[in-house]
Amino acid sequence: LSVEETRFLLHLSALPRLDDLCGDEPDSLWLGREWDETGYQRFTSSTGTFPFVKGRAVSRYGKVESFTEFVCDSTRPVPLSTSHSRITWRDVSRRSQIRRMIATLLPPGCVTGNSLHVGYFKDDDSERLHALLGIISSLPFEFQLRSKLGSGHVSWGSVREVRVPRLNNPSSVRTLASLTRRVLDGETGAEAALEVEVARTYGLAAEQFAMLLENFDRLPENFCAESLRLF
C-alpha cells in the first residue's frame, strides 16, 4: 500500500467493523453460511420445495429468480436463516475481476451452499438490508477487503473485519436503500449515484474518492467520469 492508501485505511479505522453490527439484540445482523454443498447431488433434484442456490447463480446486483436445483431430502433441517430476505456474496472470486465482492439479495425460502455467505437483520428491516448491500458492494468496502485478501478466497473472517458506516441515521439509510433498489432494477446511472452516496456516508473527501476510482483501474471510464461529476 502507498502512503496515501494507508492513510485512507487509517481514516476509516474509527468506524465499526461489519462484525460489530452482529449481536444478540433483536435488530442485530446475523452473518454465516447455511449448508455444506459437498456431494449436493445426493440431496437435490430438479423439483422440490426449497430451491438450492450455489455461488454460480449469484451475480453482482443480479436478481436470483429462476432455480434449477431443489432440496429433495426432507430429513435435512432447513436453517432458520432461510426464512429471511438476506444478502449473499460469493466465497470465491478472481483477482482479475473488476470487483471481487459479488453480492446481491436472496428472497426467503431458498437454501444456499457454502460457496455463498449470507447476512440478514433479525428484525427483517428491508431498508437497512438494502442499504447494507449498497455498502458492501461499494469501492470503499472493496478497497478495504482487498487489503486483507491474499488469494481468490473471499474469506468470511476478512469480510467481517471491514469497516462500515453506522446505520443509525434513518434519512441516510433510506437514501442508500432507495439507490440500491434502483441499481437492482437496472436503472442507468443509479450505480454511480449509489457509489457517491456510500462514499459520502463513509465521510470521504473528494480526493479520497478520486484515489479509489484510480485504484480500480478496470472500471469503465464513463462510470468514473459520472461518479466524479456527481461527487
N, C-alpha and C positions, 0 to 999 in steps of 0.2 A: 504494500500500500504506500502511496505517496504521502507526503506530509499533509496535503490538502484533504486527502481521503481519510487519513487518520483523525484529523480534526473534525471531519464530518461525523465519524462514528462517536467521537467523544461528545459532540454536540447532542447526540441522541441518547447518551448514556443515562440521563436523568429520567427518561421515560420508563414506564413499566414494561416488563417483558410480556410477551404473549401469554406465557405460563402464569403470570400474575393475575390474569383475568379468570383463571380457574379457581375453584374452591368449593366449599360446602354450602354456600348461600343458594337460595332458590333461583336467583337470576344469574348465577355464575356460568362460565364457559366450561364445557367438557371437551377434552381432546383425547383421541385414541384411535385404535383400529378395531375392526369388527371380527371378521373370520379369517383364519388361515386358509388360503386358497390352494395349498398343496393337494394335489390329487382331486381338484374340484370336479372332475368328470364323474366322480363317484356319487356326488350329492346334487348334481344339476342335470337338467334336461331341457328340452325345447318348450315345455309347458310347466305351469305351476302357479303358486300363489304369490311368492316373493321373488321378484327379479334379482338376479345376482350380477353385480357390477364389478368389472375388473378395470385396471388402470387404463387399458387401451380405449375404453369407452369414454374417457374424460378428456375434454379439450378446454383450452383457456376460454372462460366465459361461455362455454358451449352448453346447450340445453340437452340434458340426458332424458330422452323421451321414448326412444324405441329400444326394447330389450329383446335379446335373443336367447338368454340363458336364465333359467329359473331354478329355485331350490325345490328338489323333489324328495328330500329326506325329511319327513315330518318329525323325526326323533331329535333333530338338531334344534336346540333352543335359539330363538331369534333374539339378538341383542336388544336391550332397551333403547339404544340409540336409533334404531331403525324406525321408531315411531315419530321421530322429529325431522323437520327440514334441517339440512346441515350442509356446511361447507365441506368439500372434499378436494384433495390435491394428490397428485401422483407421487409415488415414492421414488421413482427413478426419472432422471432427465439426462440430456446430453449437454456437455459444456458448450457445444457449438450452437445450441438453440438461442434465439433472441431472448427468450425468457425461460428460466428454469423452474419457476413456480407456476405449475399448470393446475389451476384451481377453477372450480365452478360450484354451483349449488345442486344438491340432490333432493328430490321430493321424499316424503315419508313413504315407508312401505317396501323399500328395496334394501338389500344387504350388500355390503362391499367386501371385497377380498383385501388381503393385507398388502397388495400393491397400491392401495389407497389409504390415506389418513382421513379422518373426519373430525369435525368440530361443530358443536351446536350450543346455543344458550338454553339452559334448563327451563326458562320461562317462555321459550319459543318466541322471543322478541324478534319479529321479522325485520324491523328497522335496523337494529344492531347487527343482525346476521348479514344483511346486505352491505351495511357499512364496513363490516369486518372483511367481507370478501373483497371489496374495493381496496382496502388497506393491504391485505396480504398479497394482492396481485400487483401492487404498485412498485415503482422504481425504488423508493426509499427502503421498503421492506426487502426487496430482492437484493439490493446492494449489500445490506447487512448480512443477509443469508449467504450470499456468495463468499463473503469474507470468512465464513465459518466452514464452508464445504471443501472437502479435499478430494472428492470423487463425484461420480454421477449419481450417487445416492443422496436424495434429499431427506436427510435423517430427521426423524421425529424430534430428537433432542435439539438439533440445530434450529429448527423452526420455532420451537418453544422459547428459545433464548433471544429471539429477535425483538427489538424494542418497537412498541406500537403506541399511538396516541391514546390518551384516556378517552373512553367512550362515555363521558359523563355530561356532555353538552348536547341537550336534545336537538337544538337547531342544527348543529354540525352533523349529528348522526342522521337527521332527516335529509340533509343536503347530500351527504355521501350515499345514503341508501337510494335516493331518487336517481342520482347519476349512475349508480351501479345497475339499477334496473334498466336504465336506458342503454347501457352497454350490453346487458344480457339480451335486450330486444334488438340489438344490431344497429342502433341509431348511429348514423355517420357523425363523426366528430365528438361523440359522447366520451370516448375513452381518453382523449386529450384533456377534456374538461375535468374528468374524474382524476386524472393524474395531478392536475394543477390543484384541485381541491384537497387531495390527500397530502400533497406537499405543503400546502398552507396549514393543514391540520397538524402536521409534524412540526410546524414552526420554521420552515426553511426560508432562507433568504434567496433572492433571485440568482445570485452567483452559485449558491449551493445546488439549486435546481438545475442550472446550466451545466454544472460539473457532472451531475448524474446523467443527463442526456448525453454528454460527451463520453462518459464511461461505457454506455451501452451503444457501441459504435455500429451495431447492425440494425438499429431502429430505423424505420422509414424516414426519409428526410422531411416529407410533408408532415408527419406526426410531430417531429421535433420542432419544426417551424411553428406549427399551430400551438403546440404546448407553450413555447416561449412567448408567443403573441398573447395568449390568454393569461399567462402569469404576469 
